[in-house]
Amino acid sequence: MTDRRGFITKSISAAGALVLNSSFISLPKEKLTELNIEALKKTPEALASDEDFWSQMKQAYTVSPNIINLNNGGVSPAPKVVQESLARQNTYANEAPSYYMWRIMSQGKEPLRENLAKYAGVSPEEIAINRNATEALNTIIMGMTLKAGDEVILSKYDYPNMLHAWRQREQREGIVLKYVDLKLPSESKNELVKIYADQMTAKTKVVHVTHMINWNGQIMPVKEIADLAHKKNIEVVCDGAHTFAHIDHKISDLNCDYYGTSLHKWLCAPIGSGMLWVKKEHITKIYPLIPNDTPLSDDIRKFENLGTRSFPIEQAIGEALNFQYSIGNERKEARLRYLKDYWAKEAIKMERIRLNTSLKSNFSCALAHVGIAGLEAGEMESKLFGKYKVHTSPTKWEALNGIRIAPHIYTSTRDLDRLLDGLKYLHTL
């Protein structure tokens, strides 16, 4: 009971901080505090369907009331508190850029590194701050020492920028790329692991695996694949672009060797912010994407040698992290799952609808892909937006042909009712 009371007290305190530091403007502070106290007594699963609570959360954002944005998988909007922080930092930097950025604002880098590392469950000496998952993962892909004939296992459903990087190395250096044959959606960890295991040989040096596949939201069993790979002395690169601050996990849970993510997706940090994690013992052997004077040092900061960069964006990441803490990982994940299930379980009742995402919690969360027999992805997206102003991502890739739907915590069930109306309309075409 004491532990539970302490948990609730801390949660209320965090929620109160969120109210004071963001744009909850429609109700008096006292009323909001009362709502938060009652809401935070609920389990994450019970709170997930509390539209009153989440309608207040929506007011922390400045999203358009005229467009329903269901493409948060591409880039999520930042809460107002993050936008205001970024604006303050930018104004401050421009008073005397070379002085304030390099001598004053740069002092915030290490505290930010420590906070990100604590949230991710890893050491600060393994975290580099950069601009997006592409930069983070290309640092690893291009920085590894591989030779002609070395094998890399990957999937054609991995993100294009990562595939391009591996294929460039294949073209220039003669490494061998071996693609697993994924059948999506999948609801069997054993089968997914076996698909990767079957490609492993004595020549395999790297397995590249995407934690959540961006096309349809498939969650992959990274830890199980990594455990098997390590038994064969194979290193594992994990693309965590869509899982960081989306599903409740620590990087250390995955047992991978390298991990990259975009912070402007589910964390709602400023656009153009990302993070790289490298297991400490591997840092020295990875060459930085942009060289410095000691490319084989064991200092994670060698991967931040970008030259002039946006200090305001970096510093505003901290506000996004505070916002995430105020919501709580479990509460956020439960809400995101609830939103996906809300529309998807209704959509699959339509005869021509094909849901290309599992409804099981082990294999999906907020992001999902839906197709309609007889309609192309682009047609679905354009007609849905044209008639209903519902913004989605047209996704035609490998065997997938349809639209990707990715709500966020500011999305309401009313928004999803409009999506369902749109899908019913498309279903008649």
RODO-2510 file (C-alpha; in nm, 4 decimals, decimal comma):
residues 429
     n   res          X          Y          Z
     1     m     0,0000     0,0000     0,0000
     2     t     0,2844     0,2367     0,0860
     3     d     0,4484     0,1735    -0,2505
     4     r     0,1216     0,2299    -0,4331
     5     r     0,0539     0,5528    -0,2407
     6     g     0,4008     0,6751    -0,3254
     7     f     0,3531     0,5877    -0,6914
     8     i     0,0253     0,7797    -0,7098
     9     t     0,1764     1,0799    -0,5326
    10     k     0,4679     1,0916    -0,7769
    11     s     0,2321     1,0464    -1,0724
    12     i     0,0104     1,3319    -0,9553
    13     s     0,3152     1,5510    -0,9088
    14     a     0,4341     1,4719    -1,2605
    15     a     0,0923     1,5380    -1,4083
    16     g     0,0720     1,8658    -1,2180
    17     a     0,4039     1,9698    -1,3655
    18     l     0,2694     1,8886    -1,7097
    19     v    -0,0326     2,1105    -1,6522
    20     l     0,1803     2,4024    -1,5372
    21     n     0,4343     2,3749    -1,8163
    22     s     0,2172     2,3224    -2,1226
    23     s    -0,0925     2,4517    -2,2944
    24     f    -0,3768     2,2964    -2,0968
    25     i    -0,5900     2,6038    -2,1402
    26     s    -0,9582     2,5086    -2,1435
    27     l    -1,0011     2,4322    -1,7732
    28     p    -0,8782     2,5996    -1,4533
    29     k    -0,5650     2,4475    -1,3035
    30     e    -0,7595     2,3291    -0,9989
    31     k    -1,0056     2,1368    -1,2152
    32     l    -0,7282     1,9809    -1,4205
    33     t    -0,5453     1,8720    -1,1069
    34     e    -0,8667     1,7092    -0,9836
    35     l    -0,9079     1,5265    -1,3162
    36     n    -0,5482     1,4078    -1,3063
    37     i    -0,5770     1,2808    -0,9477
    38     e    -0,8830     1,0732    -1,0354
    39     a    -0,7396     0,9544    -1,3675
    40     l    -0,4078     0,8444    -1,2253
    41     k    -0,5809     0,6161    -0,9771
    42     k    -0,6752     0,4023    -1,2766
    43     t    -0,4621     0,1313    -1,4316
    44     p    -0,3023     0,2238    -1,7665
    45     e    -0,5506    -0,0045    -1,9419
    46     a    -0,8510     0,1596    -1,7726
    47     l    -0,7150     0,5088    -1,8361
    48     a    -0,6631     0,4283    -2,2050
    49     s    -1,0354     0,4708    -2,2794
    50     d    -1,0851     0,7812    -2,0611
    51     e    -1,1638     1,0386    -2,3299
    52     d    -1,1956     1,3206    -2,0751
    53     f    -0,8378     1,2700    -1,9609
    54     w    -0,6947     1,2395    -2,3104
    55     s    -0,8949     1,5349    -2,4430
    56     q    -0,7039     1,7497    -2,1933
    57     m    -0,3780     1,5936    -2,3073
    58     k    -0,4653     1,6932    -2,6638
    59     q    -0,4615     2,0581    -2,5606
    60     a    -0,0908     2,0334    -2,4896
    61     y    -0,0509     2,0269    -2,8699
    62     t    -0,1150     2,2891    -3,1385
    63     v    -0,2425     2,0443    -3,4006
    64     s    -0,4764     2,1649    -3,6726
    65     p    -0,8488     2,1232    -3,5992
    66     n    -0,9149     2,1018    -3,9728
    67     i    -0,6942     1,8060    -4,0619
    68     i    -0,6922     1,4715    -3,8856
    69     n    -0,3270     1,3731    -3,8825
    70     l    -0,2864     0,9962    -3,8742
    71     n     0,0670     0,9913    -4,0084
    72     n     0,2505     1,0358    -3,6804
    73     g     0,4810     0,7542    -3,7842
    74     g     0,6532     0,9900    -4,0262
    75     v     0,7076     1,2713    -3,7787
    76     s     0,5005     1,3644    -3,4756
    77     p     0,4118     1,7199    -3,3748
    78     a     0,5895     1,8567    -3,0714
    79     p     0,3801     1,9634    -2,7708
    80     k     0,3553     2,3362    -2,7184
    81     v     0,5955     2,3224    -2,4247
    82     v     0,8621     2,1774    -2,6585
    83     q     0,7883     2,4321    -2,9296
    84     e     0,8200     2,7158    -2,6789
    85     s     1,1483     2,5782    -2,5484
    86     l     1,2838     2,5548    -2,9011
    87     a     1,1764     2,9129    -2,9759
    88     r     1,3399     3,0423    -2,6565
    89     q     1,6607     2,8563    -2,7259
    90     n     1,6671     2,9792    -3,0844
    91     t     1,6154     3,3423    -2,9833
    92     y     1,8864     3,3104    -2,7207
    93     a     2,1326     3,1522    -2,9632
    94     n     2,0814     3,4272    -3,2182
    95     e     2,1817     3,7014    -2,9749
    96     a     2,5450     3,6018    -3,0323
    97     p     2,5544     3,2573    -3,1965
    98     s     2,9197     3,1644    -3,1714
    99     y     2,9328     3,2694    -2,8059
   100     y     2,6019     3,1429    -2,6723
   101     m     2,5980     2,8161    -2,8704
   102     w     2,9550     2,7001    -2,8196
   103     r     3,0261     2,8436    -2,4740
   104     i     2,6881     2,8436    -2,2965
   105     m     2,4350     2,6126    -2,4623
   106     s     2,6920     2,3387    -2,5225
   107     q     2,7080     2,2908    -2,1449
   108     g     2,3587     2,1390    -2,1618
   109     k     2,4771     1,8525    -2,3821
   110     e     2,6047     1,6244    -2,1066
   111     p     2,2977     1,6542    -1,8797
   112     l     2,0817     1,5761    -2,1846
   113     r     2,2980     1,2738    -2,2651
   114     e     2,2598     1,1493    -1,9082
   115     n     1,8827     1,1960    -1,9123
   116     l     1,8397     1,0156    -2,2435
   117     a     2,0629     0,7319    -2,1249
   118     k     1,8661     0,6941    -1,8021
   119     y     1,5407     0,6804    -1,9945
   120     a     1,6871     0,4262    -2,2392
   121     g     1,8371     0,2098    -1,9638
   122     v     2,1975     0,2376    -2,0816
   123     s     2,5198     0,4197    -1,9958
   124     p     2,5628     0,7877    -2,0938
   125     e     2,8970     0,6855    -2,2408
   126     e     2,7072     0,4835    -2,5026
   127     i     2,4700     0,7590    -2,6225
   128     a     2,5333     1,0026    -2,9084
   129     i     2,2838     1,2733    -3,0017
   130     n     2,2253     1,3311    -3,3722
   131     r     1,9514     1,4252    -3,6202
   132     n     1,7544     1,1103    -3,7004
   133     a     1,7597     0,7318    -3,7250
   134     t     1,9050     0,7442    -4,0753
   135     e     2,2120     0,9346    -3,9553
   136     a     2,2476     0,7115    -3,6491
   137     l     2,2246     0,3824    -3,8375
   138     n     2,4295     0,4995    -4,1347
   139     t     2,7035     0,5845    -3,8860
   140     i     2,7092     0,2178    -3,7882
   141     i     2,6559     0,0704    -4,1350
   142     m     2,9271     0,2822    -4,2936
   143     g     3,1557     0,2667    -3,9903
   144     m     3,1875    -0,1117    -3,9629
   145     t     3,4968    -0,2802    -4,0966
   146     l     3,3761    -0,5426    -4,3446
   147     k     3,5445    -0,7054    -4,6405
   148     a     3,4368    -0,8661    -4,9651
   149     g     3,2463    -1,1883    -4,9000
   150     d     3,1290    -1,0921    -4,5493
   151     e     2,7570    -1,1552    -4,5169
   152     v     2,4880    -0,9269    -4,3772
   153     i     2,1345    -1,0488    -4,3097
   154     l     1,8489    -0,8044    -4,3550
   155     s     1,4921    -0,7780    -4,4847
   156     k     1,3440    -0,5994    -4,7835
   157     y     1,0964    -0,4530    -4,5340
   158     d     1,3753    -0,2651    -4,3555
   159     y     1,3709     0,1124    -4,3998
   160     p     1,4869     0,2252    -4,7493
   161     n     1,7671     0,4537    -4,6275
   162     m     1,9223     0,1628    -4,4416
   163     l     1,8818    -0,0681    -4,7410
   164     h     2,0488     0,1964    -4,9595
   165     a     2,3441     0,2151    -4,7214
   166     w     2,3970    -0,1606    -4,7151
   167     r     2,3577    -0,1831    -5,0938
   168     q     2,6168     0,0893    -5,1432
   169     r     2,8630    -0,1152    -4,9414
   170     e     2,7670    -0,4203    -5,1448
   171     q     2,8346    -0,2309    -5,4674
   172     r     3,1611    -0,0719    -5,3577
   173     e     3,3168    -0,3419    -5,1408
   174     g     3,1611    -0,6722    -5,2398
   175     i     2,9910    -0,7627    -4,9129
   176     v     2,7063    -1,0129    -4,9541
   177     l     2,3507    -0,9166    -4,8599
   178     k     2,1108    -1,1967    -4,7698
   179     y     1,7432    -1,1127    -4,7387
   180     v     1,5030    -1,2955    -4,5110
   181     d     1,1619    -1,3701    -4,6605
   182     l     0,9170    -1,2076    -4,4202
   183     k     0,5462    -1,2860    -4,4501
   184     l     0,3627    -0,9954    -4,2888
   185     p     0,1871    -0,9779    -4,0568
   186     s     0,3402    -1,2532    -3,8461
   187     e     0,2248    -1,3753    -3,5055
   188     s     0,4962    -1,6306    -3,4332
   189     k     0,8218    -1,5343    -3,2626
   190     n     0,9653    -1,8773    -3,3331
   191     e     0,9001    -1,8508    -3,7048
   192     l     1,0450    -1,5007    -3,7232
   193     v     1,3601    -1,6066    -3,5404
   194     k     1,3947    -1,9162    -3,7588
   195     i     1,3767    -1,7078    -4,0765
   196     y     1,6860    -1,5163    -3,9623
   197     a     1,8575    -1,8238    -3,8202
   198     d     1,8254    -2,0079    -4,1507
   199     q     2,0318    -1,7377    -4,3234
   200     m     2,3197    -1,7447    -4,0742
   201     t     2,6455    -1,9018    -4,1904
   202     a     3,0106    -1,8949    -4,0887
   203     k     3,0474    -1,5870    -4,3124
   204     t     2,7699    -1,3869    -4,1453
   205     k     2,9036    -1,0813    -3,9636
   206     v     2,5934    -0,8681    -3,9083
   207     v     2,2183    -0,9028    -3,8684
   208     h     2,0199    -0,5859    -3,9337
   209     v     1,6722    -0,6009    -3,7789
   210     t     1,3983    -0,3392    -3,7493
   211     h     1,2313    -0,3396    -3,4077
   212     m     0,9013    -0,2137    -3,5520
   213     i     0,8688    -0,2272    -3,9281
   214     n     0,7680     0,1164    -4,0494
   215     w     0,5402    -0,0098    -4,3275
   216     n     0,2887    -0,1995    -4,1145
   217     g     0,3927    -0,1786    -3,7477
   218     q     0,5124    -0,5390    -3,7139
   219     i     0,7091    -0,5772    -3,3895
   220     m     1,0081    -0,8059    -3,4384
   221     p     1,1620    -1,0314    -3,1704
   222     v     1,4923    -0,8454    -3,1599
   223     k     1,6173    -0,9991    -2,8352
   224     e     1,5565    -1,3571    -2,9480
   225     i     1,7267    -1,2907    -3,2823
   226     a     2,0174    -1,1190    -3,1064
   227     d     2,0583    -1,3998    -2,8541
   228     l     2,0910    -1,6514    -3,1352
   229     a     2,3214    -1,4286    -3,3415
   230     h     2,5592    -1,3741    -3,0498
   231     k     2,6016    -1,7486    -3,0069
   232     k     2,7493    -1,7427    -3,3569
   233     n     2,9629    -1,4302    -3,2961
   234     i     2,7356    -1,2187    -3,5152
   235     e     2,6666    -0,8556    -3,4284
   236     v     2,3162    -0,7072    -3,4363
   237     v     2,2140    -0,3627    -3,5613
   238     c     1,8667    -0,2575    -3,4448
   239     d     1,6547     0,0104    -3,6108
   240     g     1,4475     0,1485    -3,3233
   241     a     1,2997     0,4460    -3,5087
   242     h     0,9404     0,3484    -3,4306
   243     t     0,9679     0,1937    -3,0851
   244     f     1,1560     0,4515    -2,8767
   245     a     0,8931     0,6244    -2,6542
   246     h     0,6253     0,4195    -2,8316
   247     i     0,6371     0,0804    -2,6632
   248     d     0,7637     0,0541    -2,3068
   249     h     1,1128    -0,0946    -2,3240
   250     k     1,4790    -0,0294    -2,2537
   251     i     1,7489    -0,0592    -2,5183
   252     s     1,9296    -0,2949    -2,2829
   253     d     1,6296    -0,5323    -2,3011
   254     l     1,7020    -0,6023    -2,6677
   255     n     2,0571    -0,7399    -2,6295
   256     c     2,1578    -0,5781    -2,9590
   257     d     2,4966    -0,4196    -3,0286
   258     y     2,3870    -0,0999    -3,2021
   259     y     2,0623     0,0982    -3,1969
   260     g     1,9436     0,4106    -3,3741
   261     t     1,6230     0,6086    -3,3427
   262     s     1,4494     0,9332    -3,4361
   263     l     1,3363     1,1425    -3,1404
   264     h     1,0952     1,3499    -3,3520
   265     k     0,8677     1,0507    -3,3959
   266     w     0,7048     0,9037    -3,0858
   267     l     0,8981     1,1106    -2,8293
   268     c     0,7638     1,4286    -2,9974
   269     a     1,1005     1,6052    -2,9775
   270     p     1,1858     1,8848    -3,2248
   271     i     1,1989     1,7889    -3,5904
   272     g     1,5515     1,6852    -3,6797
   273     s     1,6549     1,5119    -3,3577
   274     g     1,7768     1,1566    -3,3127
   275     m     1,9923     0,9279    -3,1033
   276     l     2,2564     0,6603    -3,1537
   277     w     2,3487     0,3903    -2,9046
   278     v     2,6647     0,1800    -2,9355
   279     k     2,7603    -0,0881    -2,6844
   280     k     3,0693     0,0409    -2,5066
   281     e     3,3073    -0,2329    -2,6200
   282     h     3,2218    -0,1679    -2,9867
   283     i     3,2779     0,2098    -2,9950
   284     t     3,6492     0,1961    -3,0666
   285     k     3,6120    -0,0177    -3,3808
   286     i     3,3400     0,1915    -3,5498
   287     y     3,4597     0,4752    -3,7719
   288     p     3,2520     0,7954    -3,7418
   289     l     3,0442     0,9025    -4,0408
   290     i     3,2130     1,2440    -4,0308
   291     p     3,5775     1,1878    -3,9341
   292     n     3,7571     1,3553    -3,6458
   293     d     4,1224     1,3412    -3,5411
   294     t     4,0806     1,0156    -3,3440
   295     p     3,8353     0,8005    -3,5435
   296     l     3,9108     0,4842    -3,3451
   297     s     3,8789     0,6340    -2,9977
   298     d     3,6441     0,4809    -2,7419
   299     d     3,4605     0,8110    -2,6831
   300     i     3,0974     0,8044    -2,7994
   301     r     3,1226     1,1787    -2,8712
   302     k     3,3268     1,1094    -3,1831
   303     f     2,9940     1,0310    -3,3524
   304     e     2,8712     1,3855    -3,2850
   305     n     3,1378     1,5561    -3,4976
   306     l     2,8882     1,7324    -3,7212
   307     g     3,0311     2,0833    -3,7286
   308     t     2,7804     2,3640    -3,6793
   309     r     2,4468     2,2130    -3,5811
   310     s     2,1224     2,3196    -3,4143
   311     f     2,1907     2,3651    -3,0442
   312     p     1,8298     2,4815    -2,9862
   313     i     1,6928     2,1545    -3,1250
   314     e     1,9254     1,9512    -2,9049
   315     q     1,8364     2,1408    -2,5887
   316     a     1,4616     2,1229    -2,6516
   317     i     1,4838     1,7424    -2,6547
   318     g     1,4943     1,7666    -2,2766
   319     e     1,1443     1,9180    -2,2659
   320     a     1,0125     1,6340    -2,4822
   321     l     1,1631     1,3858    -2,2400
   322     n     0,9992     1,5645    -1,9463
   323     f     0,6676     1,5497    -2,1295
   324     q     0,7098     1,1753    -2,1838
   325     y     0,7811     1,1220    -1,8138
   326     s     0,4718     1,3212    -1,7213
   327     i     0,2504     1,0883    -1,9229
   328     g     0,4309     0,7673    -1,8272
   329     n     0,5439     0,4928    -2,0647
   330     e     0,2797     0,2413    -1,9627
   331     r    -0,0069     0,4883    -1,9858
   332     k     0,1087     0,6122    -2,3241
   333     e     0,1519     0,2648    -2,4697
   334     a    -0,1879     0,1526    -2,3399
   335     r    -0,3552     0,4561    -2,5004
   336     l    -0,1794     0,3997    -2,8329
   337     r    -0,2841     0,0339    -2,8373
   338     y    -0,6401     0,1305    -2,7514
   339     l    -0,6545     0,3773    -3,0425
   340     k    -0,5254     0,1215    -3,2935
   341     d    -0,7700    -0,1426    -3,1732
   342     y    -1,0580     0,1083    -3,1720
   343     w    -1,0546     0,1595    -3,5479
   344     a    -0,8911    -0,1640    -3,6646
   345     k    -1,1412    -0,3988    -3,4967
   346     e    -1,4245    -0,2117    -3,6659
   347     a    -1,2490    -0,1886    -4,0018
   348     i    -1,1961    -0,5641    -4,0350
   349     k    -1,5728    -0,6123    -4,0284
   350     m    -1,5828    -0,4660    -4,3806
   351     e    -1,5667    -0,7386    -4,6431
   352     r    -1,3001    -0,5906    -4,8723
   353     i    -1,0754    -0,4605    -4,5954
   354     r    -0,7439    -0,6311    -4,5369
   355     l    -0,5664    -0,5447    -4,2139
   356     n    -0,1966    -0,6086    -4,2692
   357     t    -0,1084    -0,5751    -3,9013
   358     s    -0,1551    -0,8144    -3,6128
   359     l    -0,3990    -0,7199    -3,3364
   360     k    -0,1934    -0,9133    -3,0800
   361     s    -0,0003    -0,6958    -2,8360
   362     n     0,3292    -0,8813    -2,8852
   363     f     0,3333    -0,7939    -3,2525
   364     s     0,1941    -0,4399    -3,2874
   365     c     0,1096    -0,1159    -3,1092
   366     a    -0,0183     0,2132    -3,2587
   367     l     0,1004     0,1829    -3,6169
   368     a    -0,1004    -0,0311    -3,8605
   369     h    -0,1526    -0,0849    -4,2345
   370     v    -0,4832    -0,1407    -4,4097
   371     g    -0,5681    -0,2171    -4,7709
   372     i    -0,8913    -0,2465    -4,9670
   373     a    -0,9284    -0,5011    -5,2456
   374     g    -0,9360    -0,3295    -5,5831
   375     l    -0,7892     0,0017    -5,4643
   376     e    -0,4332     0,1257    -5,4955
   377     a    -0,2495     0,2888    -5,2050
   378     g    -0,2350     0,6321    -5,3679
   379     e    -0,6050     0,6272    -5,4529
   380     m    -0,6981     0,5336    -5,0978
   381     e    -0,4850     0,8117    -4,9510
   382     s    -0,5970     1,0861    -5,1905
   383     k    -0,9702     1,0107    -5,1700
   384     l    -0,9605     0,9746    -4,7913
   385     f    -0,7946     1,3123    -4,7578
   386     g    -0,9927     1,4801    -5,0335
   387     k    -1,3335     1,3922    -4,8904
   388     y    -1,2643     1,3514    -4,5166
   389     k    -0,9397     1,5467    -4,4607
   390     v    -0,7854     1,2434    -4,2929
   391     h    -0,4100     1,2449    -4,3551
   392     t    -0,2434     0,9028    -4,3845
   393     s     0,0635     0,7606    -4,5563
   394     p     0,0127     0,5749    -4,8881
   395     t     0,2233     0,2629    -4,8545
   396     k     0,2903     0,0292    -5,1450
   397     w     0,5968    -0,1775    -5,0654
   398     e     0,6695    -0,5412    -5,1431
   399     a     0,3417    -0,7261    -5,0704
   400     l     0,1751    -0,4299    -4,8962
   401     n    -0,0649    -0,2037    -5,0824
   402     g    -0,2733     0,0408    -4,8817
   403     i    -0,2406     0,3166    -4,6236
   404     r    -0,0464     0,3344    -4,2996
   405     i    -0,2421     0,4703    -4,0062
   406     a    -0,0549     0,5998    -3,7024
   407     p    -0,2495     0,7911    -3,4333
   408     h    -0,0814     0,9596    -3,1366
   409     i    -0,1952     1,0485    -2,7846
   410     y    -0,3635     1,3690    -2,9056
   411     t    -0,5834     1,1619    -3,1402
   412     s    -0,9424     1,1258    -3,0201
   413     t    -1,1900     0,8476    -3,0841
   414     r    -1,3972     1,1080    -3,2727
   415     d    -1,1038     1,1444    -3,5107
   416     l    -1,1013     0,7690    -3,5583
   417     d    -1,4775     0,7624    -3,6153
   418     r    -1,4144     0,9944    -3,9099
   419     l    -1,1435     0,7591    -4,0336
   420     l    -1,3931     0,4731    -4,0173
   421     d    -1,6480     0,6793    -4,2102
   422     g    -1,3796     0,7335    -4,4718
   423     l    -1,2921     0,3654    -4,4913
   424     k    -1,6614     0,2804    -4,5330
   425     y    -1,6754     0,5273    -4,8195
   426     l    -1,3650     0,3788    -4,9833
   427     h    -1,5187     0,0361    -4,9339
   428     t    -1,8023     0,1336    -5,1692
   429     l    -1,5768     0,2428    -5,4570
***
